[in-house]
Amino acid sequence: MTSLRLRKPARAAIAALLALSGAAFAAPAASAATPHFFGPQQHSWGGHPFSGDSNWGGYVAQGSGFKSISGSWTMPDVQCNTSNDLFAPWIGIDGYGSQTVEQTGVQADCSSGSPVYSGWYEMYPAAPVYFNNPVSAGDTFNASVVNTSGRSYTLTLTDVTQGWTKTTKQSLRAQDVSAEAVIESPTQSYPSFNELDFSNLTVNGQAFDNYGPQSMDSGPYTETQLQNGAFSIIPG
């Protein structure tokens, strides 16, 4: 499921029509849950309110005191349907009900007409940082995001198949109010893939299940039941 978002020119045109007609509408209240987007630099990302039809698909736990999340996944073989297709599996802290996200993952970008895979991390609202290390379909990844103390975070992404690891230490004033293992498409245009498996998901050293995470579908994909820190993303 995706939600329709109007481009700025369209918004301006509608505003002009309303002004001419003299119609007045009350603006809807902003949602408390506000995911932000990893998105590549050539795409629009960040600041979009969460509303029912989510750009996130997977599981999100809410509460307080989320100090670490870790997990694994295998990057699926992606088939591009359009050059606008873009998606990433990632794990992270915050972003759902807060204005920051501390996250790391892997993206598949179809803007060239064929999928291009790359690893990245992001400390939103700062821009994402991309790694030059090789990534291929079928690679297995381990990842973690850890609040080591106060505003200090350590983010680690390992491509087990290719044999490389990237670790970065960053500082950010964040709230640690959610933890997530999800897929996302900031363009709301997913490529096709058969299945993506998350496993070994832990939060604060415990199985992800213990924190009562809620499930979310995104685009054409849905998630299987979370069991002992594992679930799959499959076509819905």
Contacts in CASP RR format, 6 or more apart in sequence:
PFRMAT RR
TARGET T0000
AUTHOR 0000-0000-0000
METHOD contacts of the structure
MODEL  1
MTSLRLRKPARAAIAALLALSGAAFAAPAASAATPHFFGPQQHSWGGHPF
SGDSNWGGYVAQGSGFKSISGSWTMPDVQCNTSNDLFAPWIGIDGYGSQT
VEQTGVQADCSSGSPVYSGWYEMYPAAPVYFNNPVSAGDTFNASVVNTSG
RSYTLTLTDVTQGWTKTTKQSLRAQDVSAEAVIESPTQSYPSFNELDFSN
LTVNGQAFDNYGPQSMDSGPYTETQLQNGAFSIIPG
1 52 0 8 1.000
1 53 0 8 1.000
1 54 0 8 1.000
1 217 0 8 1.000
1 218 0 8 1.000
1 219 0 8 1.000
2 53 0 8 1.000
2 55 0 8 1.000
2 188 0 8 1.000
2 218 0 8 1.000
2 219 0 8 1.000
3 51 0 8 1.000
3 52 0 8 1.000
3 53 0 8 1.000
3 188 0 8 1.000
5 48 0 8 1.000
5 188 0 8 1.000
6 14 0 8 1.000
18 24 0 8 1.000
18 25 0 8 1.000
30 49 0 8 1.000
31 49 0 8 1.000
31 50 0 8 1.000
31 51 0 8 1.000
32 97 0 8 1.000
33 50 0 8 1.000
33 62 0 8 1.000
33 96 0 8 1.000
33 97 0 8 1.000
34 47 0 8 1.000
34 48 0 8 1.000
34 49 0 8 1.000
34 50 0 8 1.000
34 95 0 8 1.000
34 96 0 8 1.000
34 97 0 8 1.000
34 98 0 8 1.000
34 99 0 8 1.000
35 48 0 8 1.000
35 50 0 8 1.000
35 54 0 8 1.000
35 55 0 8 1.000
35 56 0 8 1.000
35 95 0 8 1.000
35 96 0 8 1.000
35 101 0 8 1.000
35 184 0 8 1.000
36 45 0 8 1.000
36 46 0 8 1.000
36 47 0 8 1.000
36 48 0 8 1.000
36 95 0 8 1.000
36 99 0 8 1.000
36 100 0 8 1.000
36 101 0 8 1.000
36 124 0 8 1.000
36 125 0 8 1.000
37 45 0 8 1.000
37 46 0 8 1.000
37 47 0 8 1.000
37 48 0 8 1.000
37 55 0 8 1.000
37 124 0 8 1.000
37 184 0 8 1.000
37 186 0 8 1.000
38 45 0 8 1.000
38 88 0 8 1.000
38 90 0 8 1.000
38 101 0 8 1.000
38 103 0 8 1.000
38 105 0 8 1.000
38 107 0 8 1.000
38 120 0 8 1.000
38 122 0 8 1.000
38 124 0 8 1.000
38 128 0 8 1.000
38 184 0 8 1.000
38 186 0 8 1.000
39 45 0 8 1.000
39 86 0 8 1.000
39 88 0 8 1.000
39 107 0 8 1.000
39 122 0 8 1.000
39 128 0 8 1.000
39 184 0 8 1.000
39 186 0 8 1.000
40 86 0 8 1.000
40 107 0 8 1.000
40 109 0 8 1.000
40 111 0 8 1.000
40 128 0 8 1.000
40 130 0 8 1.000
40 186 0 8 1.000
41 127 0 8 1.000
41 128 0 8 1.000
42 111 0 8 1.000
43 86 0 8 1.000
43 186 0 8 1.000
43 187 0 8 1.000
44 186 0 8 1.000
45 186 0 8 1.000
46 124 0 8 1.000
46 125 0 8 1.000
46 186 0 8 1.000
48 55 0 8 1.000
50 56 0 8 1.000
50 96 0 8 1.000
50 97 0 8 1.000
54 216 0 8 1.000
54 217 0 8 1.000
54 218 0 8 1.000
55 184 0 8 1.000
55 185 0 8 1.000
55 186 0 8 1.000
55 188 0 8 1.000
55 218 0 8 1.000
56 96 0 8 1.000
56 180 0 8 1.000
56 182 0 8 1.000
56 183 0 8 1.000
56 184 0 8 1.000
56 216 0 8 1.000
56 218 0 8 1.000
57 182 0 8 1.000
57 183 0 8 1.000
57 184 0 8 1.000
57 215 0 8 1.000
57 216 0 8 1.000
57 217 0 8 1.000
57 218 0 8 1.000
57 219 0 8 1.000
57 221 0 8 1.000
57 223 0 8 1.000
57 233 0 8 1.000
58 180 0 8 1.000
58 181 0 8 1.000
58 182 0 8 1.000
58 183 0 8 1.000
58 215 0 8 1.000
58 216 0 8 1.000
58 217 0 8 1.000
58 218 0 8 1.000
58 223 0 8 1.000
58 231 0 8 1.000
58 233 0 8 1.000
59 180 0 8 1.000
59 181 0 8 1.000
59 182 0 8 1.000
59 208 0 8 1.000
59 213 0 8 1.000
59 214 0 8 1.000
59 215 0 8 1.000
59 216 0 8 1.000
59 223 0 8 1.000
59 226 0 8 1.000
59 231 0 8 1.000
60 96 0 8 1.000
60 178 0 8 1.000
60 179 0 8 1.000
60 180 0 8 1.000
60 182 0 8 1.000
60 213 0 8 1.000
60 214 0 8 1.000
60 216 0 8 1.000
61 178 0 8 1.000
61 179 0 8 1.000
61 180 0 8 1.000
61 203 0 8 1.000
61 208 0 8 1.000
61 211 0 8 1.000
61 212 0 8 1.000
61 213 0 8 1.000
61 214 0 8 1.000
62 96 0 8 1.000
62 97 0 8 1.000
62 177 0 8 1.000
62 178 0 8 1.000
62 214 0 8 1.000
63 177 0 8 1.000
63 178 0 8 1.000
63 211 0 8 1.000
64 175 0 8 1.000
64 176 0 8 1.000
64 177 0 8 1.000
65 176 0 8 1.000
65 177 0 8 1.000
65 204 0 8 1.000
66 93 0 8 1.000
66 94 0 8 1.000
66 147 0 8 1.000
66 176 0 8 1.000
66 177 0 8 1.000
66 178 0 8 1.000
66 179 0 8 1.000
66 203 0 8 1.000
66 204 0 8 1.000
66 211 0 8 1.000
67 93 0 8 1.000
67 146 0 8 1.000
67 147 0 8 1.000
67 176 0 8 1.000
67 204 0 8 1.000
68 93 0 8 1.000
68 144 0 8 1.000
68 145 0 8 1.000
68 146 0 8 1.000
68 147 0 8 1.000
68 202 0 8 1.000
68 203 0 8 1.000
68 204 0 8 1.000
68 205 0 8 1.000
69 91 0 8 1.000
69 92 0 8 1.000
69 93 0 8 1.000
69 144 0 8 1.000
69 145 0 8 1.000
69 179 0 8 1.000
69 180 0 8 1.000
69 181 0 8 1.000
69 201 0 8 1.000
69 202 0 8 1.000
69 203 0 8 1.000
69 208 0 8 1.000
70 91 0 8 1.000
70 142 0 8 1.000
70 143 0 8 1.000
70 144 0 8 1.000
70 145 0 8 1.000
70 146 0 8 1.000
70 200 0 8 1.000
70 201 0 8 1.000
70 202 0 8 1.000
70 205 0 8 1.000
71 91 0 8 1.000
71 142 0 8 1.000
71 143 0 8 1.000
71 144 0 8 1.000
71 181 0 8 1.000
71 198 0 8 1.000
71 199 0 8 1.000
71 200 0 8 1.000
71 201 0 8 1.000
71 202 0 8 1.000
72 140 0 8 1.000
72 141 0 8 1.000
72 142 0 8 1.000
72 143 0 8 1.000
72 198 0 8 1.000
72 199 0 8 1.000
72 200 0 8 1.000
73 89 0 8 1.000
73 140 0 8 1.000
73 141 0 8 1.000
73 143 0 8 1.000
73 196 0 8 1.000
73 197 0 8 1.000
73 198 0 8 1.000
73 199 0 8 1.000
74 138 0 8 1.000
74 139 0 8 1.000
74 140 0 8 1.000
74 141 0 8 1.000
74 196 0 8 1.000
74 197 0 8 1.000
75 89 0 8 1.000
75 106 0 8 1.000
75 108 0 8 1.000
75 117 0 8 1.000
75 135 0 8 1.000
75 136 0 8 1.000
75 137 0 8 1.000
75 138 0 8 1.000
75 139 0 8 1.000
75 140 0 8 1.000
75 141 0 8 1.000
75 196 0 8 1.000
76 137 0 8 1.000
76 138 0 8 1.000
76 193 0 8 1.000
76 194 0 8 1.000
76 195 0 8 1.000
76 196 0 8 1.000
77 137 0 8 1.000
77 138 0 8 1.000
77 193 0 8 1.000
77 194 0 8 1.000
78 85 0 8 1.000
78 87 0 8 1.000
78 108 0 8 1.000
78 110 0 8 1.000
78 115 0 8 1.000
78 117 0 8 1.000
78 137 0 8 1.000
78 191 0 8 1.000
78 192 0 8 1.000
78 193 0 8 1.000
79 115 0 8 1.000
79 191 0 8 1.000
79 192 0 8 1.000
79 193 0 8 1.000
80 110 0 8 1.000
80 113 0 8 1.000
80 114 0 8 1.000
80 115 0 8 1.000
80 191 0 8 1.000
81 110 0 8 1.000
81 189 0 8 1.000
81 191 0 8 1.000
81 192 0 8 1.000
82 110 0 8 1.000
82 189 0 8 1.000
83 110 0 8 1.000
83 111 0 8 1.000
83 112 0 8 1.000
83 113 0 8 1.000
84 110 0 8 1.000
84 111 0 8 1.000
84 187 0 8 1.000
84 189 0 8 1.000
85 108 0 8 1.000
85 110 0 8 1.000
85 185 0 8 1.000
85 187 0 8 1.000
85 189 0 8 1.000
85 190 0 8 1.000
85 191 0 8 1.000
86 107 0 8 1.000
86 108 0 8 1.000
86 109 0 8 1.000
86 110 0 8 1.000
86 111 0 8 1.000
86 185 0 8 1.000
86 186 0 8 1.000
86 187 0 8 1.000
86 189 0 8 1.000
86 191 0 8 1.000
87 107 0 8 1.000
87 108 0 8 1.000
87 183 0 8 1.000
87 184 0 8 1.000
87 185 0 8 1.000
87 190 0 8 1.000
87 191 0 8 1.000
88 105 0 8 1.000
88 106 0 8 1.000
88 107 0 8 1.000
88 108 0 8 1.000
88 120 0 8 1.000
88 183 0 8 1.000
88 184 0 8 1.000
88 185 0 8 1.000
89 105 0 8 1.000
89 106 0 8 1.000
89 181 0 8 1.000
89 182 0 8 1.000
89 183 0 8 1.000
89 196 0 8 1.000
89 198 0 8 1.000
89 233 0 8 1.000
90 103 0 8 1.000
90 104 0 8 1.000
90 105 0 8 1.000
90 106 0 8 1.000
90 143 0 8 1.000
90 180 0 8 1.000
90 181 0 8 1.000
90 182 0 8 1.000
90 183 0 8 1.000
90 184 0 8 1.000
91 103 0 8 1.000
91 104 0 8 1.000
91 105 0 8 1.000
91 143 0 8 1.000
91 144 0 8 1.000
91 145 0 8 1.000
91 179 0 8 1.000
91 180 0 8 1.000
91 181 0 8 1.000
91 182 0 8 1.000
91 201 0 8 1.000
92 101 0 8 1.000
92 102 0 8 1.000
92 103 0 8 1.000
92 104 0 8 1.000
92 145 0 8 1.000
92 179 0 8 1.000
92 180 0 8 1.000
92 181 0 8 1.000
93 101 0 8 1.000
93 102 0 8 1.000
93 103 0 8 1.000
93 145 0 8 1.000
93 147 0 8 1.000
93 153 0 8 1.000
93 174 0 8 1.000
93 176 0 8 1.000
93 178 0 8 1.000
93 179 0 8 1.000
93 180 0 8 1.000
94 100 0 8 1.000
94 101 0 8 1.000
94 102 0 8 1.000
94 174 0 8 1.000
94 175 0 8 1.000
94 176 0 8 1.000
94 177 0 8 1.000
94 178 0 8 1.000
95 101 0 8 1.000
95 124 0 8 1.000
95 178 0 8 1.000
95 180 0 8 1.000
96 177 0 8 1.000
96 178 0 8 1.000
96 180 0 8 1.000
97 177 0 8 1.000
97 178 0 8 1.000
98 174 0 8 1.000
98 175 0 8 1.000
98 177 0 8 1.000
98 178 0 8 1.000
99 125 0 8 1.000
100 123 0 8 1.000
100 124 0 8 1.000
100 125 0 8 1.000
100 172 0 8 1.000
100 173 0 8 1.000
100 174 0 8 1.000
100 175 0 8 1.000
101 122 0 8 1.000
101 123 0 8 1.000
101 124 0 8 1.000
102 122 0 8 1.000
102 123 0 8 1.000
102 124 0 8 1.000
102 145 0 8 1.000
102 147 0 8 1.000
102 153 0 8 1.000
102 155 0 8 1.000
102 170 0 8 1.000
102 172 0 8 1.000
102 174 0 8 1.000
103 121 0 8 1.000
103 122 0 8 1.000
103 124 0 8 1.000
103 145 0 8 1.000
103 155 0 8 1.000
104 119 0 8 1.000
104 120 0 8 1.000
104 121 0 8 1.000
104 122 0 8 1.000
104 143 0 8 1.000
104 144 0 8 1.000
104 145 0 8 1.000
104 155 0 8 1.000
104 156 0 8 1.000
104 157 0 8 1.000
105 119 0 8 1.000
105 120 0 8 1.000
105 121 0 8 1.000
105 141 0 8 1.000
105 143 0 8 1.000
105 157 0 8 1.000
106 117 0 8 1.000
106 118 0 8 1.000
106 119 0 8 1.000
106 120 0 8 1.000
106 135 0 8 1.000
106 139 0 8 1.000
106 141 0 8 1.000
106 157 0 8 1.000
107 117 0 8 1.000
107 118 0 8 1.000
107 119 0 8 1.000
107 120 0 8 1.000
108 115 0 8 1.000
108 116 0 8 1.000
108 117 0 8 1.000
108 191 0 8 1.000
109 115 0 8 1.000
109 116 0 8 1.000
109 117 0 8 1.000
109 118 0 8 1.000
110 116 0 8 1.000
110 191 0 8 1.000
115 137 0 8 1.000
115 191 0 8 1.000
117 135 0 8 1.000
117 136 0 8 1.000
117 137 0 8 1.000
117 139 0 8 1.000
118 130 0 8 1.000
118 131 0 8 1.000
118 132 0 8 1.000
118 135 0 8 1.000
119 130 0 8 1.000
119 131 0 8 1.000
119 133 0 8 1.000
119 135 0 8 1.000
119 157 0 8 1.000
119 166 0 8 1.000
120 128 0 8 1.000
120 129 0 8 1.000
120 130 0 8 1.000
120 131 0 8 1.000
121 128 0 8 1.000
121 129 0 8 1.000
121 155 0 8 1.000
121 157 0 8 1.000
121 166 0 8 1.000
121 168 0 8 1.000
121 170 0 8 1.000
122 128 0 8 1.000
122 129 0 8 1.000
123 153 0 8 1.000
123 155 0 8 1.000
123 170 0 8 1.000
123 172 0 8 1.000
126 172 0 8 1.000
129 168 0 8 1.000
131 157 0 8 1.000
131 166 0 8 1.000
133 159 0 8 1.000
133 162 0 8 1.000
133 164 0 8 1.000
133 166 0 8 1.000
134 159 0 8 1.000
134 162 0 8 1.000
134 164 0 8 1.000
135 159 0 8 1.000
135 162 0 8 1.000
136 161 0 8 1.000
136 162 0 8 1.000
138 161 0 8 1.000
139 159 0 8 1.000
139 160 0 8 1.000
139 161 0 8 1.000
139 162 0 8 1.000
140 159 0 8 1.000
140 160 0 8 1.000
140 161 0 8 1.000
141 157 0 8 1.000
141 158 0 8 1.000
141 159 0 8 1.000
141 160 0 8 1.000
142 156 0 8 1.000
142 157 0 8 1.000
142 158 0 8 1.000
142 160 0 8 1.000
142 200 0 8 1.000
143 155 0 8 1.000
143 156 0 8 1.000
143 157 0 8 1.000
143 158 0 8 1.000
144 154 0 8 1.000
144 155 0 8 1.000
144 156 0 8 1.000
145 153 0 8 1.000
145 154 0 8 1.000
145 155 0 8 1.000
146 153 0 8 1.000
146 154 0 8 1.000
146 155 0 8 1.000
146 156 0 8 1.000
147 153 0 8 1.000
147 174 0 8 1.000
147 176 0 8 1.000
148 154 0 8 1.000
148 169 0 8 1.000
151 171 0 8 1.000
151 172 0 8 1.000
151 173 0 8 1.000
151 174 0 8 1.000
152 169 0 8 1.000
152 170 0 8 1.000
152 171 0 8 1.000
153 169 0 8 1.000
153 170 0 8 1.000
153 171 0 8 1.000
153 172 0 8 1.000
153 174 0 8 1.000
154 167 0 8 1.000
154 168 0 8 1.000
154 169 0 8 1.000
154 170 0 8 1.000
155 167 0 8 1.000
155 168 0 8 1.000
155 169 0 8 1.000
155 170 0 8 1.000
156 165 0 8 1.000
156 166 0 8 1.000
156 167 0 8 1.000
156 168 0 8 1.000
157 165 0 8 1.000
157 166 0 8 1.000
158 164 0 8 1.000
158 165 0 8 1.000
158 166 0 8 1.000
159 165 0 8 1.000
179 203 0 8 1.000
179 208 0 8 1.000
179 211 0 8 1.000
179 213 0 8 1.000
180 213 0 8 1.000
181 198 0 8 1.000
181 201 0 8 1.000
181 208 0 8 1.000
181 231 0 8 1.000
182 216 0 8 1.000
182 218 0 8 1.000
183 196 0 8 1.000
183 218 0 8 1.000
183 221 0 8 1.000
183 233 0 8 1.000
184 218 0 8 1.000
185 218 0 8 1.000
185 219 0 8 1.000
188 219 0 8 1.000
190 218 0 8 1.000
190 219 0 8 1.000
190 220 0 8 1.000
190 221 0 8 1.000
192 235 0 8 1.000
194 234 0 8 1.000
194 235 0 8 1.000
195 232 0 8 1.000
195 233 0 8 1.000
195 234 0 8 1.000
196 232 0 8 1.000
196 233 0 8 1.000
197 230 0 8 1.000
197 231 0 8 1.000
197 232 0 8 1.000
197 233 0 8 1.000
198 229 0 8 1.000
198 230 0 8 1.000
198 231 0 8 1.000
198 232 0 8 1.000
198 233 0 8 1.000
199 229 0 8 1.000
199 230 0 8 1.000
200 229 0 8 1.000
200 230 0 8 1.000
201 207 0 8 1.000
201 208 0 8 1.000
201 226 0 8 1.000
201 229 0 8 1.000
201 230 0 8 1.000
202 208 0 8 1.000
202 229 0 8 1.000
203 210 0 8 1.000
203 211 0 8 1.000
207 228 0 8 1.000
207 229 0 8 1.000
208 226 0 8 1.000
208 229 0 8 1.000
209 226 0 8 1.000
209 227 0 8 1.000
209 228 0 8 1.000
209 229 0 8 1.000
213 226 0 8 1.000
215 223 0 8 1.000
215 226 0 8 1.000
216 223 0 8 1.000
217 223 0 8 1.000
217 236 0 8 1.000
220 235 0 8 1.000
220 236 0 8 1.000
221 233 0 8 1.000
221 234 0 8 1.000
221 235 0 8 1.000
221 236 0 8 1.000
222 233 0 8 1.000
222 234 0 8 1.000
222 235 0 8 1.000
222 236 0 8 1.000
223 231 0 8 1.000
223 232 0 8 1.000
223 233 0 8 1.000
223 234 0 8 1.000
224 231 0 8 1.000
224 232 0 8 1.000
224 234 0 8 1.000
225 231 0 8 1.000
END
